[in-house]
Amino acid sequence: VAKTKQQIEEEKMQVLVVERAQQIMLQEQEITRKEKELEAKVMKPADAERYRLEKLAEAERLQLIMEAEAEAESIRVRGEAT
């Protein structure tokens, strides 16, 4: 009878260990899911916005350069015409 009680207690402990391992696995899966959700909802849109702003800044910079070059060419042509 004592041995049976001990076996029952050991089996209960084994069940608890298995349950705890499953809980840990589920928690890890939930962490992974939340990380992917965060990346999809926050990080990727933020990266896309940063890229968009960089491209807009680059386009504005190129536009200013082209306008300055055009103005310089206009001044040069007017100078040659006089």
N, C-alpha and C positions, 0 to 999 in steps of 0.2 A: 504494500500500500504506500509506503514512504517513497519507494522508487517511482511509482506511478505519479505521485504528486510532483516529484522532482522533474520527471519527464514532461509533465503538463506545464510546469513553470518554464522549463527550457523551451518548449514549443511556443508558449506565449511570448517569450523574449524574442524568439526567432521571428515570430509574426510581427512584433513591434519593430524589429530591425528592418524587415522587408517593407513594412508600411512607411517607416521613416525614409528609407532609401527611395521609395516611390514619391514621397512628398518632395524630397530634394530634387529628384528628376523633374517633377512637374514645375517646381519653382524655377529651375534652370531654363526649362522650356518657356515659361512665362517671361523671364528676363530677356531671353532671345527674341521673343515676339514683340515685347515692348521696345527693344532696341531697334528692331526693323521698322516698327510703327513710327518711332521718333525720327528715324532716318528718312522715311517716306514723307512724313508730314512736316518736318522742320528742316532737317539738314539739306535735303535735295532741293526744296524750294529756295532755301537761303543761298545755296550754291548757284542755282539758276539766276537768282536776282543779282548776285555778285557778278556773274558772267555778263548779264545784260548791262549792268552799270559800267563795267569795264569796257564793253564794246561801244556804249554810248560815249564814254569819255574819249576813247580812241578816235571815234568818228568826229567828235567835236574838235579834237586836236588836229586831225588831218584837214578838216574844213578850214580852221584858222590858218594853217600853213599854206593851203592852196589859195586862200584869199590874200594872204600877205604876198605870196609869189605873184599872183595876178596883179596886185597893186604895184609891186615893184616893176613888173614888165610894162604895165601901163605908163608908169613914170618914165621908164627907159625909152619907150616908143615916143612919148611926147617930147622927151629931150632930144631925140634924134630928128624929130620933125621940125624942130625950131632952128 
